[in-house]
Amino acid sequence: MFVPTNTKKALRRVILFLLRNNIIAFILGFLLSIYLTGALWWNTDWHFWLGIAPRENSVFAMTFVYISTYLSLRSFSHYLGKLSFRYVIPLFIFWFFVSIVCVLILRANYSIYYFAISATVMLLFLLVSTYISTVGKKQVIAYVPVGRIDELPDVHNIIWEKLKSPQKIDGNKYDMVMADLRADLSDEWEHFLADCTLQQIPVYHSNRLLELICGRVKIDHMYENELGSLLPSKNYLLIKRWLDIVLVLLSFPFVLPLMMIFSLFIVIESRGGIIFTQERVGQGGKIFTMYKFRSMYAGTATDMTTHDADSRITWVGKVMRKTRIDELPQFFNVLKGDMSLIGPRAEFHKFVQEYEKEIPFYHYRHIIKPGISGWAQVMQGYNFGVDKTRIKQEYDFYYIKNLSFSMDLLIFFKTIQTILTGFGAR
């Protein structure tokens, strides 16, 4: 059947509009994966589903999966933009697994056929909608060339356009406007920004927008009164503490046998103790003892830093460092309350003293507990030196400022990716 070209283009525009509108896409996905699946499998009258335990439980469980995955993807796109597409499948599997575990713990009846069909439809929809809304679109950002707007990051899904004059712009051409709102803007530019707001064109302060794009809080652009915006939520810190304890205890049936195996490998390869301890700086600047598997020959760990092809590292140690297995004993630090599973890297006291002299607000990173993994570790890897630590500090500040369950979940997935790829291995 022949379809005119104009009709195809019009249909494509309608589909793109529907899937790029968050509210419409959410409702459409719910209808397809939850309601339509039940209607085809059971009955078109959804009242007929309620009151029958297996059907009711299955619908509620898959609704939980859909809402949790959708909201997590929205949060991930806030931090990652286009790259959030990579996490559709991991996020879906995570929330589906949580749902199944809850159903089994509660011993609730469920329909395995509905689970299978609904999960398939849901995953396909999330993949297609996320691809269209993130990957298939480039954002055009116009910026006002006034104030502290430094070198703009080269991001493949963003087109930067410099505004030459404060003249009215086409709202269909630009996705947003960026300006340094703390700069001494002329009356013409201020009128221009107000006009953009009236046209429903989003106007962002340059510092905040560049933070979102780069995943870093620029220290050079910070002011003393901005530290208040970096205060983490006390409620989430309490939840985070309990999550750390529960997750560590749940992991022990898998982690402890692995630790025993590598403990045996360490003893067989070289003499010396199994556990290596180091004094590190924790929350509030408190010194604590951090545990690690010994990855060097005994008596050679005099230098605090390591480098590629370091002859002090044993063969087993290279494997453990590559896969981060050497950090598994830090699970006991987490149980003791010295560390968290996710947070800024715990540094040596000597390094902290040096960095506090060179880097503004460096001590502020100690407002939360250090972590086994963290935003700076998965984004930058392990680096030393003042210049690289400045960048690491910017990542740490970004994490503290955006501390949330979604952020921690994102770091969890990126940590797995880091382990598999060996990124930043020492």
Secondary structure by P-SEA (a helix, b strand, c coil): ccccaaaaaaaaaaaaaaaacaaaaaaaaaaaccaaaaaaacccccccccccaaaaaaaaaaaaaaaaaaaaaaaaaaccccccccaaaaaaaaaaaaaaaaaaaabbbbbaaaaaaaaaaaaaaaaaaaaaacccbbbbbbbccccccccccccccbbbbbbcccccccccccccccccccccccaaaaaaaaaaaaacbbbbcaaaaaaaaacccccccccccccccccccaaaaaaaaaaaaaaaaaacccaaaaaaaaaaaaaaccccccbbbbbbbcccbbbbbbbbccccccccccccccccccccccaaaaaaaaaccccccaaaaaaaccccccccccccaaaaaaaaaccccccccccccccccccccccccccccaaaaaaaaaaaaaaaaaccaaaaaaaaaaaaaaaaaccccc
